């Protein structure tokens, strides 16, 4: 089964779950932003992913950045949150 992300798609199916997750905006010393190419779509994206049960969102972001890019990061702040509407 392949996951499909929908954004403002009126034909999207009704949501049936909520999966907390996060993404990281990682800068190098020259101010460049770290992106990775997604395997599922080939598009460029910020590294990030889903939070495991019983874990923290910052822990999930650290784990996902390391898994997807090999870069070890430290979470220094939270930029924002979104609450899905159903």
N, CA, C and O atoms as CSV, one atom per row, in Angstrom:
chain,resi,resn,atom,element,x,y,z
A,1,UNK,N,N,0.844,-1.177,0.000
A,1,UNK,CA,C,0.000,0.000,0.000
A,1,UNK,C,C,0.889,1.240,0.000
A,1,UNK,O,O,1.819,1.339,0.800
A,2,UNK,N,N,0.614,2.157,-0.870
A,2,UNK,CA,C,1.368,3.398,-0.970
A,2,UNK,C,C,0.586,4.528,-0.328
A,2,UNK,O,O,-0.621,4.661,-0.530
A,3,UNK,N,N,1.288,5.336,0.445
A,3,UNK,CA,C,0.649,6.488,1.069
A,3,UNK,C,C,0.576,7.616,0.066
A,3,UNK,O,O,1.534,7.867,-0.665
A,4,UNK,N,N,-0.549,8.294,0.029
A,4,UNK,CA,C,-0.735,9.440,-0.853
A,4,UNK,C,C,-1.092,10.637,0.015
A,4,UNK,O,O,-2.019,10.575,0.822
A,5,UNK,N,N,-0.356,11.720,-0.153
A,5,UNK,CA,C,-0.656,12.958,0.569
A,5,UNK,C,C,-1.530,13.844,-0.308
A,5,UNK,O,O,-1.237,14.051,-1.485
A,6,UNK,N,N,-2.607,14.365,0.276
A,6,UNK,CA,C,-3.517,15.238,-0.444
A,6,UNK,C,C,-3.422,16.642,0.145
A,6,UNK,O,O,-3.343,16.800,1.363
A,7,UNK,N,N,-3.430,17.635,-0.691
A,7,UNK,CA,C,-3.389,19.014,-0.226
A,7,UNK,C,C,-4.423,19.810,-0.994
A,7,UNK,O,O,-4.294,20.009,-2.201
A,8,UNK,N,N,-5.453,20.266,-0.287
A,8,UNK,CA,C,-6.539,21.038,-0.903
A,8,UNK,C,C,-7.118,20.345,-2.133
A,8,UNK,O,O,-7.383,20.988,-3.149
A,9,UNK,N,N,-7.311,19.036,-2.036
A,9,UNK,CA,C,-7.867,18.259,-3.144
A,9,UNK,C,C,-9.320,17.939,-2.819
A,9,UNK,O,O,-9.579,17.154,-1.907
A,10,UNK,N,N,-10.273,18.523,-3.536
A,10,UNK,CA,C,-11.683,18.272,-3.226
A,10,UNK,C,C,-12.097,16.825,-3.461
A,10,UNK,O,O,-13.121,16.390,-2.933
A,11,UNK,N,N,-11.331,16.074,-4.235
A,11,UNK,CA,C,-11.656,14.671,-4.511
A,11,UNK,C,C,-10.946,13.701,-3.572
A,11,UNK,O,O,-11.055,12.487,-3.745
A,12,UNK,N,N,-10.222,14.218,-2.583
A,12,UNK,CA,C,-9.500,13.362,-1.648
A,12,UNK,C,C,-10.490,12.569,-0.792
A,12,UNK,O,O,-11.567,13.071,-0.470
A,13,UNK,N,N,-10.137,11.344,-0.425
A,13,UNK,CA,C,-11.014,10.566,0.455
A,13,UNK,C,C,-11.049,11.168,1.854
A,13,UNK,O,O,-10.163,11.940,2.220
A,14,UNK,N,N,-12.063,10.821,2.633
A,14,UNK,CA,C,-12.171,11.288,4.008
A,14,UNK,C,C,-11.000,10.738,4.822
A,14,UNK,O,O,-10.634,9.575,4.657
A,15,UNK,N,N,-10.407,11.555,5.696
A,15,UNK,CA,C,-9.320,11.057,6.535
A,15,UNK,C,C,-9.826,10.000,7.505
A,15,UNK,O,O,-10.961,10.067,7.975
A,16,UNK,N,N,-8.958,9.006,7.807
A,16,UNK,CA,C,-9.356,7.949,8.735
A,16,UNK,C,C,-8.350,7.756,9.868
A,16,UNK,O,O,-8.479,6.819,10.656
A,17,UNK,N,N,-7.344,8.638,9.957
A,17,UNK,CA,C,-6.382,8.559,11.049
A,17,UNK,C,C,-5.654,9.896,11.177
A,17,UNK,O,O,-5.677,10.730,10.272
A,18,UNK,N,N,-5.009,10.072,12.329
A,18,UNK,CA,C,-4.171,11.241,12.572
A,18,UNK,C,C,-2.793,10.713,12.951
A,18,UNK,O,O,-2.667,9.923,13.887
A,19,UNK,N,N,-1.762,11.144,12.231
A,19,UNK,CA,C,-0.398,10.699,12.496
A,19,UNK,C,C,0.449,11.926,12.815
A,19,UNK,O,O,0.770,12.701,11.914
A,20,UNK,N,N,0.819,12.116,14.090
A,20,UNK,CA,C,1.674,13.254,14.427
A,20,UNK,C,C,3.044,13.104,13.780
A,20,UNK,O,O,3.568,11.996,13.663
A,21,UNK,N,N,3.604,14.198,13.372
A,21,UNK,CA,C,4.921,14.162,12.763
A,21,UNK,C,C,5.518,15.546,12.716
A,21,UNK,O,O,4.888,16.526,13.113
A,22,UNK,N,N,6.742,15.616,12.226
A,22,UNK,CA,C,7.409,16.902,12.149
A,22,UNK,C,C,8.464,16.898,11.068
A,22,UNK,O,O,8.885,15.843,10.593
A,23,UNK,N,N,8.883,18.073,10.689
A,23,UNK,CA,C,9.944,18.266,9.716
A,23,UNK,C,C,10.964,19.223,10.293
A,23,UNK,O,O,10.653,20.018,11.180
A,24,UNK,N,N,12.182,19.144,9.785
A,24,UNK,CA,C,13.249,20.008,10.275
A,24,UNK,C,C,13.699,20.952,9.175
A,24,UNK,O,O,13.793,20.574,8.007
A,25,UNK,N,N,13.973,22.178,9.567
A,25,UNK,CA,C,14.629,23.132,8.678
A,25,UNK,C,C,16.062,23.220,9.186
A,25,UNK,O,O,16.330,23.801,10.238
A,26,UNK,N,N,16.981,22.630,8.417
A,26,UNK,CA,C,18.381,22.524,8.834
A,26,UNK,C,C,19.210,23.439,7.941
A,26,UNK,O,O,19.151,23.340,6.716
A,27,UNK,N,N,19.982,24.330,8.559
A,27,UNK,CA,C,20.843,25.253,7.821
A,27,UNK,C,C,22.302,24.891,8.052
A,27,UNK,O,O,22.671,24.448,9.140
A,28,UNK,N,N,23.139,25.079,7.025
A,28,UNK,CA,C,24.572,24.936,7.219
A,28,UNK,C,C,25.172,26.307,7.544
A,28,UNK,O,O,24.446,27.295,7.653
A,29,UNK,N,N,26.493,26.363,7.698
A,29,UNK,CA,C,27.146,27.620,8.082
A,29,UNK,C,C,27.011,28.711,7.031
A,29,UNK,O,O,27.179,29.891,7.338
A,30,UNK,N,N,26.707,28.325,5.783
A,30,UNK,CA,C,26.534,29.303,4.710
A,30,UNK,C,C,25.077,29.705,4.515
A,30,UNK,O,O,24.758,30.451,3.589
A,31,UNK,N,N,24.180,29.211,5.392
A,31,UNK,CA,C,22.769,29.568,5.314
A,31,UNK,C,C,21.964,28.744,4.324
A,31,UNK,O,O,20.800,29.052,4.064
A,32,UNK,N,N,22.577,27.684,3.758
A,32,UNK,CA,C,21.834,26.818,2.830
A,32,UNK,C,C,20.933,25.873,3.611
A,32,UNK,O,O,21.270,25.458,4.720
A,33,UNK,N,N,19.790,25.534,3.029
A,33,UNK,CA,C,18.808,24.658,3.657
A,33,UNK,C,C,18.975,23.227,3.162
A,33,UNK,O,O,19.126,22.989,1.964
A,34,UNK,N,N,18.948,22.273,4.099
A,34,UNK,CA,C,19.067,20.865,3.769
A,34,UNK,C,C,17.740,20.330,3.252
A,34,UNK,O,O,16.714,20.448,3.922
A,35,UNK,N,N,17.761,19.743,2.059
A,35,UNK,CA,C,16.600,19.063,1.477
A,35,UNK,C,C,17.016,17.649,1.099
A,35,UNK,O,O,18.204,17.363,0.948
A,36,UNK,N,N,16.039,16.772,0.947
A,36,UNK,CA,C,16.322,15.428,0.432
A,36,UNK,C,C,15.287,15.103,-0.628
A,36,UNK,O,O,14.180,15.642,-0.632
A,37,UNK,N,N,15.674,14.207,-1.529
A,37,UNK,CA,C,14.749,13.805,-2.593
A,37,UNK,C,C,13.931,12.612,-2.099
A,37,UNK,O,O,14.487,11.587,-1.707
A,38,UNK,N,N,12.604,12.759,-2.123
A,38,UNK,CA,C,11.703,11.698,-1.661
A,38,UNK,C,C,11.743,10.510,-2.608
A,38,UNK,O,O,11.758,10.678,-3.827
A,39,UNK,N,N,11.762,9.309,-2.043
A,39,UNK,CA,C,11.761,8.093,-2.863
A,39,UNK,C,C,10.412,7.842,-3.531
A,39,UNK,O,O,10.352,7.296,-4.633
A,40,UNK,N,N,9.327,8.243,-2.861
A,40,UNK,CA,C,8.004,7.930,-3.387
A,40,UNK,C,C,7.597,8.822,-4.546
A,40,UNK,O,O,6.901,8.371,-5.456
A,41,UNK,N,N,8.024,10.091,-4.529
A,41,UNK,CA,C,7.574,11.011,-5.574
A,41,UNK,C,C,8.720,11.620,-6.381
A,41,UNK,O,O,8.495,12.176,-7.456
A,42,UNK,N,N,9.943,11.518,-5.867
A,42,UNK,CA,C,11.074,12.143,-6.536
A,42,UNK,C,C,11.172,13.639,-6.295
A,42,UNK,O,O,12.066,14.293,-6.830
A,43,UNK,N,N,10.259,14.193,-5.490
A,43,UNK,CA,C,10.267,15.629,-5.207
A,43,UNK,C,C,11.221,15.940,-4.067
A,43,UNK,O,O,11.524,15.066,-3.255
A,44,UNK,N,N,11.699,17.183,-3.997
A,44,UNK,CA,C,12.561,17.632,-2.925
A,44,UNK,C,C,11.699,18.039,-1.734
A,44,UNK,O,O,10.629,18.624,-1.903
A,45,UNK,N,N,12.177,17.724,-0.518
A,45,UNK,CA,C,11.389,18.007,0.690
A,45,UNK,C,C,12.312,18.248,1.877
A,45,UNK,O,O,13.484,17.872,1.860
A,46,UNK,N,N,11.760,18.882,2.906
A,46,UNK,CA,C,12.458,18.968,4.179
A,46,UNK,C,C,12.477,17.575,4.800
A,46,UNK,O,O,11.499,16.840,4.666
A,47,UNK,N,N,13.556,17.191,5.474
A,47,UNK,CA,C,13.559,15.890,6.137
A,47,UNK,C,C,12.605,15.890,7.320
A,47,UNK,O,O,12.488,16.884,8.036
A,48,UNK,N,N,11.935,14.786,7.515
A,48,UNK,CA,C,10.998,14.667,8.628
A,48,UNK,C,C,10.159,13.431,8.475
A,48,UNK,O,O,10.311,12.680,7.511
A,49,UNK,N,N,9.274,13.215,9.419
A,49,UNK,CA,C,8.425,12.038,9.338
A,49,UNK,C,C,7.536,11.907,10.550
A,49,UNK,O,O,7.340,12.857,11.307
A,50,UNK,N,N,7.000,10.707,10.722
A,50,UNK,CA,C,6.005,10.433,11.750
A,50,UNK,C,C,6.647,10.176,13.106
A,50,UNK,O,O,7.783,9.710,13.204
A,51,UNK,N,N,5.891,10.491,14.136
A,51,UNK,CA,C,6.303,10.264,15.509
A,51,UNK,C,C,5.850,8.876,15.938
A,51,UNK,O,O,4.707,8.490,15.692
A,52,UNK,N,N,6.747,8.120,16.581
A,52,UNK,CA,C,6.388,6.810,17.120
A,52,UNK,C,C,5.633,6.973,18.427
A,52,UNK,O,O,5.844,7.944,19.153
A,53,UNK,N,N,4.745,6.016,18.731
A,53,UNK,CA,C,3.991,6.059,19.981
A,53,UNK,C,C,4.937,6.094,21.173
A,53,UNK,O,O,5.910,5.342,21.218
A,54,UNK,N,N,4.656,6.961,22.134
A,54,UNK,CA,C,5.451,7.063,23.342
A,54,UNK,C,C,6.718,7.888,23.192
A,54,UNK,O,O,7.479,8.017,24.151
A,55,UNK,N,N,6.965,8.449,22.014
A,55,UNK,CA,C,8.164,9.250,21.768
A,55,UNK,C,C,7.785,10.718,21.650
A,55,UNK,O,O,6.605,11.056,21.555
A,56,UNK,N,N,8.792,11.589,21.657
A,56,UNK,CA,C,8.548,13.027,21.536
A,56,UNK,C,C,8.674,13.473,20.082
A,56,UNK,O,O,9.288,12.790,19.262
A,57,UNK,N,N,8.092,14.613,19.780
A,57,UNK,CA,C,8.183,15.137,18.422
A,57,UNK,C,C,9.620,15.533,18.091
A,57,UNK,O,O,10.069,15.332,16.963
A,58,UNK,N,N,10.349,16.094,19.062
A,58,UNK,CA,C,11.744,16.452,18.789
A,58,UNK,C,C,12.582,15.200,18.555
A,58,UNK,O,O,13.470,15.204,17.702
A,59,UNK,N,N,12.313,14.139,19.294
A,59,UNK,CA,C,13.009,12.873,19.068
A,59,UNK,C,C,12.718,12.300,17.694
A,59,UNK,O,O,13.602,11.749,17.038
A,60,UNK,N,N,11.467,12.435,17.263
A,60,UNK,CA,C,11.094,11.951,15.931
A,60,UNK,C,C,11.829,12.725,14.843
A,60,UNK,O,O,12.301,12.134,13.871
A,61,UNK,N,N,11.929,14.040,15.000
A,61,UNK,CA,C,12.617,14.862,14.005
A,61,UNK,C,C,14.105,14.511,13.951
A,61,UNK,O,O,14.667,14.376,12.864
A,62,UNK,N,N,14.740,14.363,15.101
A,62,UNK,CA,C,16.159,13.995,15.133
A,62,UNK,C,C,16.372,12.651,14.436
A,62,UNK,O,O,17.287,12.508,13.626
A,63,UNK,N,N,15.527,11.669,14.752
A,63,UNK,CA,C,15.635,10.334,14.154
A,63,UNK,C,C,15.414,10.382,12.650
A,63,UNK,O,O,16.184,9.794,11.890
A,64,UNK,N,N,14.380,11.070,12.218
A,64,UNK,CA,C,14.062,11.117,10.789
A,64,UNK,C,C,15.140,11.830,9.972
A,64,UNK,O,O,15.485,11.379,8.881
A,65,UNK,N,N,15.674,12.942,10.491
A,65,UNK,CA,C,16.739,13.649,9.770
A,65,UNK,C,C,17.947,12.729,9.619
A,65,UNK,O,O,18.542,12.654,8.545
A,66,UNK,N,N,18.309,12.030,10.696
A,66,UNK,CA,C,19.454,11.113,10.633
A,66,UNK,C,C,19.194,9.969,9.643
A,66,UNK,O,O,20.080,9.619,8.863
A,67,UNK,N,N,17.996,9.388,9.667
A,67,UNK,CA,C,17.668,8.279,8.765
A,67,UNK,C,C,17.666,8.718,7.305
A,67,UNK,O,O,18.151,7.994,6.435
A,68,UNK,N,N,17.127,9.891,7.040
A,68,UNK,CA,C,16.943,10.321,5.653
A,68,UNK,C,C,18.175,10.986,5.047
A,68,UNK,O,O,18.362,10.956,3.831
A,69,UNK,N,N,19.021,11.591,5.893
A,69,UNK,CA,C,20.151,12.360,5.346
A,69,UNK,C,C,21.507,11.972,5.914
A,69,UNK,O,O,22.537,12.309,5.329
A,70,UNK,N,N,21.528,11.271,7.040
A,70,UNK,CA,C,22.789,10.953,7.693
A,70,UNK,C,C,23.341,12.095,8.523
A,70,UNK,O,O,24.444,11.985,9.058
A,71,UNK,N,N,22.602,13.188,8.643
A,71,UNK,CA,C,23.041,14.362,9.398
A,71,UNK,C,C,22.454,14.298,10.805
A,71,UNK,O,O,21.259,14.062,10.979
A,72,UNK,N,N,23.318,14.513,11.818
A,72,UNK,CA,C,22.852,14.567,13.205
A,72,UNK,C,C,22.518,16.011,13.548
A,72,UNK,O,O,23.314,16.917,13.300
A,73,UNK,N,N,21.333,16.221,14.121
A,73,UNK,CA,C,20.875,17.580,14.410
A,73,UNK,C,C,20.476,17.709,15.871
A,73,UNK,O,O,20.277,16.718,16.574
A,74,UNK,N,N,20.366,18.951,16.306
A,74,UNK,CA,C,19.846,19.292,17.623
A,74,UNK,C,C,18.640,20.196,17.407
A,74,UNK,O,O,18.723,21.177,16.668
A,75,UNK,N,N,17.537,19.875,18.039
A,75,UNK,CA,C,16.338,20.705,17.931
A,75,UNK,C,C,16.533,21.919,18.842
A,75,UNK,O,O,16.777,21.780,20.040
A,76,UNK,N,N,16.419,23.113,18.251
A,76,UNK,CA,C,16.627,24.342,19.016
A,76,UNK,C,C,15.347,25.140,19.210
A,76,UNK,O,O,15.338,26.126,19.947
A,77,UNK,N,N,14.275,24.729,18.562
A,77,UNK,CA,C,13.021,25.450,18.738
A,77,UNK,C,C,11.906,24.861,17.913
A,77,UNK,O,O,12.132,24.066,17.000
A,78,UNK,N,N,10.714,25.260,18.245
A,78,UNK,CA,C,9.509,24.846,17.545
A,78,UNK,C,C,8.995,26.035,16.754
A,78,UNK,O,O,8.795,27.114,17.310
A,79,UNK,N,N,8.782,25.844,15.466
A,79,UNK,CA,C,8.328,26.946,14.628
A,79,UNK,C,C,6.820,27.058,14.643
A,79,UNK,O,O,6.291,28.167,14.727
A,80,UNK,N,N,6.119,25.954,14.565
A,80,UNK,CA,C,4.664,26.043,14.549
A,80,UNK,C,C,4.021,24.682,14.617
A,80,UNK,O,O,4.679,23.655,14.454
A,81,UNK,N,N,2.747,24.688,14.857
A,81,UNK,CA,C,1.989,23.460,14.891
A,81,UNK,C,C,0.720,23.648,14.082
A,81,UNK,O,O,0.257,24.768,13.865
A,82,UNK,N,N,0.180,22.544,13.646
A,82,UNK,CA,C,-1.080,22.580,12.912
A,82,UNK,C,C,-1.996,21.504,13.468
A,82,UNK,O,O,-1.555,20.400,13.788
A,83,UNK,N,N,-3.247,21.828,13.577
A,83,UNK,CA,C,-4.237,20.862,14.036
A,83,UNK,C,C,-5.104,20.507,12.840
A,83,UNK,O,O,-5.778,21.374,12.283
A,84,UNK,N,N,-5.094,19.223,12.434
A,84,UNK,CA,C,-5.898,18.861,11.267
A,84,UNK,C,C,-7.384,19.037,11.541
A,84,UNK,O,O,-7.850,18.818,12.659
A,85,UNK,N,N,-8.104,19.424,10.534
A,85,UNK,CA,C,-9.562,19.527,10.652
A,85,UNK,C,C,-10.185,18.388,9.868
A,85,UNK,O,O,-9.732,18.052,8.774
A,86,UNK,N,N,-11.194,17.814,10.418
A,86,UNK,CA,C,-11.847,16.684,9.748
A,86,UNK,C,C,-13.272,17.014,9.450
A,86,UNK,O,O,-13.992,16.189,8.887
